[in-house]
Amino acid sequence: MNRTTAARTRAAFASVAAAGLALLAVTAPAHATGGTPTTPTDLYNEYQACSTDQAKPVYVAGRTGLTVEGIPGHTDPEVRWVTEQFRAWPVSDPSQVITAERTYSSLGNEATATLGGYNAPLLDGETYAWQARTVNADGGAASDWSAPCYVATDDTFPNAAPTVSSPNYPEGQQNQGGTPIKLTFGANGVSDVAGYTFTWFGTFPVAGGASIGEHGIPEYHDPYETSPNFFARADSLGGSATVNLMPPHTSGFLVLQVASLDRAFNRSQPTTYFIRIKPDAPTVTKVSNSPQYGKQAIFKLTPDPGLQAVSPVVSYTVRHLGQSQSETTVKASTSGIAELDLTLDDPYGDVLLVTSTSANGWVSQQQWWRTDGTDSSPTVTSDVYPENGSGGGAGVPGTFTFTPKIKGAVSYTYSINWGEGTTVKAGPRGEAQITWTPTDSGWYALEVYGTTKDGAQTAPASYYFTVN
């Protein structure tokens, strides 16, 4: 199960301020009958392992409190529930103690509490020490306190947006695509910038988070290590970072947003960097004779010359939007050219969306190809009930003839006034004839479509007439 710092719901527990180092008395019912509590292990703060080195605290945003946790222990194997108590104080003033506890903590599993919070916020820019201990559920014996863990609170956001520059894709000009975009992010004079976050999508990802494993032990995800497509660590505190990026989408105009992060992952205002790419979509050419609807066509796919010179194309991705929809990857030759066989199956017109992919992973802009389609609807005639006219009468039968506009029709399906469809076989020349007798006078609509021997369905024909 994955949880982020922002998404994980905090557990319910009591959290109160107190003077000195004494904690509130425990009022939970007694469960222990022997043995003694042992000092909690596996201590974490904000899902990161605690630091016992005061000179190297874990930096956290303290505005909503500090999430702390540890696994309580006991020497009595029959004990199931204990209370885990936590206390914290600013190193600069150990008399200002903040306390919290988690009653009914399960032995052998992480117990979580929050120190501070909206009602008793931690001070910005302070280093805090915190400890945990295990207490019998009846409020009796208690373990020793753990060794202090140290955190530094930082609720101050970087006060300047980062600088962004690129030697091979500078702003203000059209650039040849095909090579990774090299970008350098700078702190813009902010001394505590620890890294940068960037996005092509307009929304920045959440930094950090953890996977929760056995016994509730978190495995912290350092975003600089686990998400290199969105985060880059600065080369030093207040330093810069250089990345090489492949844009995740095909466009001649790319927009990258970049923000700097301090050690507590407070984010600066973003800088927007605009990149213009020369047109690099492939060429799509239909090399077979214009086929009738429902038949196979042959296409030649040719890479953009500028892109091919920089980064040779190895394949094409083709999305076919027709009566059916599909996505196909076609391997290119050493010259970057490929051939595609495809059945055009939409009587109203097929669309191909084609991009090329280079050996280094660069995806080109999208080429759009369309056929206007063929009028494949059958022709309808009647000897008694002319189209858009009147004739016959109630009880007078009329003959309707269906004639194909394309080859290969094997049947027709028709309906009167959009009722249930009826299918009839076509003759040797693809024609069919039906006889229909109206029961009432008035206006009628006949709709009919054909089906070819290849299973393709033609466009429907609508035929309107009036019965006298």
N, C-alpha and C positions, 0 to 999 in steps of 0.2 A: 504494500500500500504506500503510495507516495503522498506526502503532505508538504505544503509550503508554509512558510512562517505566516503569511497573510491568511491562508485558507484554513489552517488547522484550528478547530474550535478549542478554546481553552476550557479545561475541566473546572467544575465548580468546586470551590473550596473557600475557607475563611482566611481573610488577610487583614490584619490590623496593625497599627503602629503602636509601639511601646517604648518606654524609656528604659535605658540600660540593656542588659543582655538577657533578661528573664523573658520567658515565653508564657503564653496563656496556659492555664491549667487544662489538661485533657479531660474530657467528660465522657468519652466513648466507653461502652460497656466492656467489662473485662473479658479477655479471651485467654491470656497467658496463664499457665498453671505452673510453669517452671522455666528454668533457663534465663538467659539475659538477652536484651536487644544488642545488636552489633551495628557498628558504624556503616552508614550507607555507602555503596560503591557505585561505579558507573555514573559519575556526576556529569551533567550536561547543562549548559545555559544557552537558550535560544537554539537548541539542537546541535550545538557545537560542544566538543569536549572541553571541560573546564581547564583553565590554565592556573597552575599553582605558582607561577612566576609573576610576581607583582610588576616586574619590568616589562612583561609581555602579556598584557591583559587581552581578553577577547573584546573587540569593539562591538557595541550593540546600540540600537536606538532605544532609549529608555522611556519614551513618552507614554507608552501604554503599559509599562511595567516590564519586569524581567521574568521570563519563563525559566524556571529551574526544575531539575528533576534528579532523582537518584533511586537506586534500588535498596530498599531497607532490608535488614537482616535480623535473624534471631537464632539463638542456639537451640531452642525448643522446636523440634520438627512438627509438633502438633499445633503450633501457632499458625493461624492463617491471616489474621488482620492485626495491623499495628497502626500507629500514627507516625508520619514522617514530618519533622519540623525543620523549618528553614529560617535563617536569620541573615541579614545583610547590613552593612554600615559603610559610609564613606570613609575611605582610608584617612582623609584629612580630618575627620571628626568621628572617632569610634563610638561616641556617646549617642549618636543619632541612629538607633537600631530600628530596622524594619523587620517585621516577622510575618510568617505565613505557615500554615500547616495543612497537611492532607490526612484527614481521618480515614479510617477503613482502607488503608493502603495494603495492597496484596503483597505478601512476602514473595521475593524473587522477581518482581516486576517493577518497572519504572513508576514512581509516584511523582506527580507534577503539581506545581503550585506557581503562583505569580507573586513576586516581591514588588511592591509599589503598585502603580497604576494611576488611573485618573484622579482618584481621591487623595493619593499620597505619591505624587510623581517623583521619580528619581531625578536628581539634579543633573542638568546638562554639564558635560565637561568634567565629570568626577570619575575617579576610580573607586569602585566598590569591591569589598570583600564579602563573600557569602559562604555559609557552611550549612551542613545538614546533619541531622541525627535521627535515630530511631527511638521511639518511646512505646512502652507497652500500651495497649489500647485502654487499660484501666487507669492510665495516668501515673503509673508507678515508676518502675525502673526505666532508665534511659541510657542509651549508648553514649560513648564519647562523641564530640563533634568531629566532623571530618576536617581535614586540612583545608584552609581557606582557598577558595577559587576567586579569581580576579577578573572583573569586567570593567571596561571603560565606556561610559555613556557618551553618545554623540547624537544630539538632535538638531545640529546646525547643518543646513544643506550647503553644498558648495555654491558660492555666491557669484560664479561666472560660468557661462557656457563654455564648452571646450572649443579649441581650434581644430579644424579639419582641413587637410591638404592631401593632394595626390600628385605624384610626379608623372603618371602615365594616363590619368583621366582628369585633367584639370577642368575646373569650372569655366563656363563662358565660351566653350568651343565644342565642336562635334569631334568625338574620338572614335577611332577604329576599335571595335569590340573584338573579343577573341582571347584576350589574356586576362588573368586575374587582376582585379582592381586593387592597386596598392594604395593604402590610406594610412596617414599618420594622425593620431589624435593627441592633442596637447592640453595640459591642465590650465592654460591661460592664466598662470600666476597663482592658482589655488594650491596651497602647500600640502594639504592633506588628501589630495586625490590619490586613490589607490588603484583605480581602474576605470573602465569605460563600458557602457552598454550601447548597443546600436540596433537599429531595426529598419527593414525595408517596408514594413507593413503599417507603420503609423502608430503602433502600440508597443510600448516597451515590455519585455518579459519581467516576471517577478524574480528577484535575485534570491539565491539560496534555496532552502527547503531541505527535506530529509526523507529518506526511506525509513520506515519504522519496521524494525526486525523483531526477532524473538525477544520476549520479555520487555517489549516496548523500547528497546535500545535504538536510538536514532543513528542513522548513517548520514552525516551531513554531506550535501552536494555543493562543493565549491563551484560557483558558476563559471569561474575563469578556467576551471579544469573540465567541467562536464558540459558546458554550453559554449564552445568557441565560436559558434555562428552568431552569438548574441553578446558575448562579453570578451573583453581583452584586459589583461592585467597590465598596469603601468610598470615600466622598467625600474622605477623607484618611487618612493612616496613623493607626490607632486610632479612625477615624471610623465613621459609620453608612452604611447603604445603604437606599434605598426602592425597592420593586418593585411592579408591578401584575400579578397573576397570574390566569390562568384555570385552574381545577382540571381535570386531564386525565381525570377519570372522574366518573361520575354517582353521587352519594351524598349523603344528608342529613347525614352526619357525616364531616368531612374531618380528616385528620391530616397536618400538615406538620412535618417535622424540619429544623432549621436548625443549622449549625455555622459557626464563624468560622475563617478561614484566615490564617496569617501569610504573609510574602513568599516563604517556601520551600514553601508549601502544606501545612504542618503543620496538622492539623485539631483543633479543640477538641472537648470533649464536646458532644453536641447538646442543643438545647432543643426540646421538643415543643409545638406550638401546635395547639389543638383548635378547629375551626370547625363550628358547627351551622347548617345551612341549613333554612329552612322547606320543607315539601313543595312541590315545583313540577313534578311529573310531569304530563304531559297527560292528558286524559280520552279514552278509547277507547270509542266507542259503535257497535254494529252496528245500522244503520238499515234494512237489508233484512230481509225475512221470513227466519226461520230456515231456511237452505237445507239440503237433504239433503247428506250427505257427497259430496264430489266436485264440488260446484257452486260458483259464484262468489258471494261475499258482498260487501256494501258497508259500509264503516266510515267514521264521522265522527271526525276527530281535532281536539280542541279544546285550546287552550293553557291553562295555569294562569293565572287572572286576575291574581294578584300578579306573576307573572313577565312576563306580557304588558304590564302597566302600566309595568314598569321597563325591559324590554328586549324589544321586539316579536319574536315568533317568525316565522321566514321559511321553515322547513322541518321535516320530521319524518324520523327514521330508524326504519325498521320492520324488525325481524328476525322472520321467520316460521319457526317450528319446527314442522314437520309431517312428513308422509311425505317431502316434499322440504324443503329448507332454503334460504332466500334472505334477502338484505338489500336493502331498497328505500329510496330517498330520495324523499319526496313534498313538492313545493313547496306552501307555504301561501299563502292569500290575504292581502290587506292587513289583514284582521281576525285573521289567525293561524290560520284554520280550513282544514282540508284534507280531501279525500275520497280513500279508498283502495278500489280493487277488488281482491279477493284470492280465489283459489280455496282452499277448505278441503279439504285432501286427506288428512288423517289420520283413519282410522276410530276411533282411540282418543282423539282430541281434539287440536286445534291450539292453539298458543301464539303470541301476539304480544308482542314486547318493543319498546316504543315510547319514544323520547326526542324532545324538541323541541330545535331549535337556533335561537338568537336571532341577530339581525343582527350583534351584536358578537362572536359566537363562543361564547357561553355555551351549554353543553349541560345540559339539565335532568336531573332524576332519572328513573328508568326506570319506565314503567307496564307492568304485567303483565296481559294479558288471555288468558282461556282458555275454550274450549268443551269441554264434557264429552264431545263426540263422539256418534256415533250407532251403535247396534248394527246394523252393516251385514252381519254374517255371515249366510250363507244358512241356511234351515231344511232339515234332513235328516229324511226319514221312510223307512221300509222296511216292506213287506208281510210279509216272512219273518223279518227280523232286527231286532227292536225295539231301540231305544236303551236301553242299560243292562240289557238282558234277553238271553235266549237263544232260539234257534230254528234251524230248518233242520238242516243237517248237511253233512258232507263230500260234495261233488258236487251239492249242492242249490242251484240258482241263486236269487238274491234280487234284487229290484228296489229301487233307492234313488232317491228323488225329491228334487231340489234346488229349493227355492222361494225367490225373493228377498225381502228385507225392504225394499229400496230400489228405485227405478225405474232402468231403463236397463241391466240385466244382459244381456250378450250371450254370455257363456261362463262355464264353470266348470272349475276345475282341481282334481283330486282325487288322493289317494294312499291306499294301504292300508298300514298299519303303517310309515308314513313312507318308503315306497319312492319310485320314480320317478313323477313326476306325469303325469297324463293329462288333456288338455283336451277338453271337449265343448261344442258349441254350445248356446245357450239357445233356447227356443221363442219364439213371438211375445209371450207374457206373461212372459217372463224365466225360465221354468221349464226344467228338464232332467231326464232320467231315464236311469239306467244299469242294466245287469244285470251282476251279479258272482257268480261261482261259486267257493266256497272249496274248496281241495284237502284241507284238514285241519281237524279240530275244534280248538277253543281260543278264546282271547280275541283280539279284533281291534280296531283303531282306524282309523277313516276320517276323513281331514281334507280339507276342501274350502273354496275361496274363489272368489268371483266376480270378474269383470272387467266394468266398465261400458263403454258406447259411447264415453265420454270417455277411456277408458284407465285409469281409477282402479281400484285393487285393493281389494276389501272385506277386512274382517277375516275370518280363517278360522273355520270351525266344526269342532269335534271331536266325533265320534260314535263311541261305544264299544258293542260288542256281543260276544256269545259264540256260537260255532257249536257245536251239539250234536255 
